[in-house]
């Protein structure tokens, strides 16, 4: 029996893998240009407006960074969970519960010294997300329940619970709107360089290398990745699979909860039902676009935030319907995922 010689590849696999998201993004933009052209507009001018809307000046860059913050935080949490093959689809619910727990601190403990107050606010958000993530983790470990279903259902419970509280027990005294009282201004995190960019944005980007080190440079990260690679083999090697699942879910929920309290403090300044722009679901796509690598997730988060801000600007200034802007976002994301899947298939051959 002869061994078939493999032909040398013209393009290295690593280069193909790294370039797949870029190629997918360009393909998506090309398809989006066709959709813009069909609608009767100039694709080049529309994309120029889109780019300027996201990066055309200090104000635009600030808005993009502010939108990046919650997506990046939840995306990093999803990366930790997905690396352990724990499919946490509950970032939205964990975001809401983090906002609720941190919001209670803002409403009732605002008299604390400000540095201690900021710590308590962030810890409250992290704790809220962790506790909400513990529920599906427990059901998966104890009863083998699919975490996809349980986390998805818990999203609706968390959202409706916050809506109920802001219409009842936490509604602003004497108010008619379904919102809590406005937070004391001392609860707001400090801003940086005289802009609206706040400490939460800096914290989100600081966590990128920390999560990378956690996953690739620590024994805990090795255990999580081992469980994600092959749980049965990891268990045979002496790794506690259930503990790894619990740890991954708790870290993921904690980061989503942190995103929730930061966004509520700095954007909404009160609790209400509409505190999320679907960040929990967007973060799932970001984690996949970033190939479950913290650095890639950071790049994908900025890209995704720029798409959102730029599409809104394109709608307002260029007159394109918002549905078309949403369609372009979807096409770009699907193109990136499709090219990424194709590159993985090529690398396995």
N, C-alpha and C positions, 0 to 999 in steps of 0.2 A: 504493500500500500504506500503510495507516495503522498507526501504532504503538499497540498496546493499552496503555491507561493502567493502571498498577498501583494497586489500591485501597490507601489508607493503612491501615497495621496499627494495630489498637486497642492492642495490647501490643507494645512494641519488641522486636526480635529479641534484643538483649542481655539484656533482662530475662527473656525466655523461656529463653534458654540458661543464665543463672545460676540460675534457679529450678527447672530440670529435676531436679537431684539432690535438692532439698528435696521437690519434689512426688513424686518416685519413692520417697523414703524414707517419706513419709507414706502413700503407697499400700501400700508393703510392710508398714508397721506395721498398717495396716487389715486386710490379708489375714492377717497374723500373729495379730491379735486374733480373727479368725474361727476360725483353727486352735485357739487357746487355748480359745475358747468351746466348740467341738466336743468338745474333750478333757474338758470338764466343769469348767473353772476360770474364774475371773473375770478377763477380759483386763486391766481397769484395775489390779487388785491385782497381777497378774503383771508388768505393765510397770512399776509403781511399784517392785516388788522389783528388777527388772532395772536401773532407773535408779539406785536407791540402791546397788546392787552395784557400779556403775561410778563414781558420783560422790557417794555418800552421806557421805563423810567423808575425812579426810586419808589414811587407810590405803587406802581404795577408789580415791581419785584417784591415789595413788602406784602402785598395781597397774596402773591403766589407762595411766599414763605409761610404766611399765616395759614393758608389752606393746606400746605404741606405738613404742618405740625401734627394734627390729629391722624392724618392718613399714615404718616411715617411711624408714629408710636404704635398704632394698632397693627400696622404691617410688620413691625419688628416682633410683636407678640405672636402674630400668625406664623412668622418664620420659625420661631422656637417650637410652636406646636406642630407645624407641618413637618419639621425635621424629625420629630419623634413619631411621625405618622399618626398624629392625633388631629383629626379634621375638625378644628374649632370653627364653626360657622357663626358663633355667637358673639362676635366682636361688638355688634350693635347693642345687644342687651347689656354686655359688660360695660360698654361705654356709658349707657344710661345709668346703670347702678353706681358706677364710679362718680358720675355727675351728681347723683342723689346723695350719696354718702358724704362726698366732699361739700356739696351744697348745704347739708345740714350743719356741718362745721362752720361754713360761712354765715349761716343764718343765726346760729346760737352761741358761737364761740369767738365772735369777731373782736371781743375785748382783750384777747390774748396779745402779748407783745408781738409785733409784726413778724420778726423772723421765725418765732415759734409758731405763729399762726400759719405762715406759708408752709412750713413743714407739716403741720397737722392737716392742712387742706390737701396737700399732695398725698399724704399717707391715707387720708380718708378716701380719696379717689382710688388709690391702689387697692385698699382693703375692700371697697365695694366691688370692684371688678374681680378680685380674687374670690370673694365669697360666692359671687354669682357663677364663676367658673367651676367652683367646687361641686356644684349640684350635678352637672352632666358628668364630671369626672367620677363622682361617687357611683352614679348609675351605671357607668361603663365598667368600672372595676368590680362592683358588687353584683350586677345583674347582666352584664354584657350588652347593655343597651347601646345602640349606635349613637355616637356623640354628634353625628351630623343632624339627626332628627331632634335630639334633645336640645342642642344649642340653638337650632333654628327656632324651635317653639319658645324657648326662653327669651328670645329677642322680643317677641310680641308681648309676653308677660311683663317684661321689664318696661317696655315702652308704655303700655297701658297702665301699669302701676304708677309711673311718674305722672302720667296725665291725670289719673284719679287723684293723686295727692295734690296736684296743683289746682284742681277744681274743688278740693275739699279741705283736708286738714292743713295743707301748706299754702292755701290761697292767701294772697295779700289781704290783710284786714281792711275791709271797706272797699276792696277792689271788685271789679266786675269781670275782668279778664282772667282766663285760666292760667295764672302765673303766680309764683311766690313773690314775696316782697323783694325789692332790689337789694343786692348785697351791699354791704358797707364798702366804700371805696378802698379801705385799707386792705381788703382781701385781694385786691388785684396784684398780680406779680409785677415786678419791676420791668420796665421797657429798656431797650438797648439803643445806645447811640442817638438818642433823641427821636427815634422812630416808633412806630407801632409794633415793631418786632419785639417780642417779650421773652422773658427767661425760659418759658416753655419751649419755644422754638430752639433755643440753644441747647436745652436739655435733650430734646429729641435727637439732635444731631450728635451730641456727646454719647448718647446711648448706642449709636451705630457701631463704633469700635468696641464698646463694652460687650454688646451682644455677640459680636464676631469672636472676641476673646472667649466668651462663655461657651460658645458652640464648638470652637476649634482648638482651644488651648487649655481647657480644664477637664478634669475627670468627669464632671457632671455633663458637660457638653458631649464628651465621647459616649457616655451611657445613653444620652438622648438620641444621638445619631445612630448608635448601634441598635437600639430598639426600633427606630424608624427604618433601618436597613433590613433587618430580619428579626422580629420579636422572639421567635422560637430559638434562634441561634443565640441571641443575647441572653435569654433566660438560661439556656444550657451553660453559658459562660459564667453564670452566677450573678447576672444583673437583675435587679428587682424591677420587672417590667411595670407592675402596677404603680410603684413609686415613681418611675420615670414618667408614666402617663399623668399622674397627679401633679408632678412638678412642672411638666410642660404646660398643662392646662392652667395652673395657678399663675405662672409667669406670664402667659399669654393674656389671661384675664386682668392681671394687675396692670399691664401696660395699656390695655384698652381703657381700664378705669382711670388711669392717669390722664389719658387723652380726654376723657369725658370731663373731668373737673377743670382741666386747663382751658378747654374750649368754653365751658360755661362761665368761668371766671372772667375770661378776657374778651369774649365775643358777646355773650348774652346777658351777663351780670345778674341773672336770676334763673330760677328753675322754671321750665315750661315744657310742653310736649314737643315743640319743634326745635330741639337743640342739636339735631344731627342732620347733616346733609347726606346721609347714607354712608358715612365714613366706614362703618364696620364692614359693609359689603365691598366698598371700594378697596379696602385694605387687603381683602382676599385676592383680588386681581393684582394688586401691587406686589404682594408676596410671591405670586406665581410669575409675574413679569420680571421680578428681580431674581428669579431662579432660587428663591429661598436662601439668598445670601444677603446679609445685612447691608453690604455696600451696594449691591444691585438694587435692593429694596429702597435705599435712600435715593438713588438715581431715578428709579421708577416712580417714587412718591413725588419728586419734583416735576417729573414729566406729566404725571397724572394731574397734579394740581395746576400746572400750566395749561393743560387741556381744558380743565373746568373753567379757569379764569378767562382764558383766551376765547373759548366758545361763547361765554357770556358776553364778552366785549364784541365779538363778531355779530352776535344777535342784536345788540343795542346800537352799535355804530354802523354796521353794514346792512342791517335790515333783514338778514337771513332768519328764517323761522327757527325758534328754539329746538323744534323737533329735528331739524337738519343738523344742528350743532350736536345734539345728543347722538344722532346716527353716525356722525363722523367720529365721535369719541368711541362708539361701539365698534366701528369698522377698524379703527387703528388698534384697539385692544385685541380684537379677534385675529387680526393679521399678525400681530406680534406672537400671540399664542400658537397660531398655526405654523408659522415659520420656526418657532422654537420646537414644536413637536416634530416637525420635519427634520430639523438638525439633530434631534435626539435619535430619531430612527436611523439617520445616516451614520451617526457615531457608533451605533450598535452593530452595524454590518461589518 
